[in-house]
Amino acid sequence: MFSKSERNNLILLADKYHKYKSGGTDYYALNKPNILIGSDINNNVHIDKSLIEDWIDKVSLI
């Protein structure tokens, strides 16, 4: 897992090079039934909508 500082640096790099941003979790379906989709083992993952606004805008055009 990346630290907050590392995540912020990666976001800045993605913006600088015009790359899409995304996020991930520790959800692996049936082999980890105690972890909900969109969460992680500590239940502290939050992928802010602002990080994927470019994706949302492009999908809405389809």
HELIX and SHEET records of a PDB file:
HELIX    1   1 LYS A    4  LYS A   16  1                                  13    
HELIX    2   2 ALA A   29  ASN A   31  5                                   3    
HELIX    3   3 LYS A   49  ILE A   52  5                                   4    
HELIX    4   4 GLU A   53  SER A   60  1                                   8    
END                                                                             
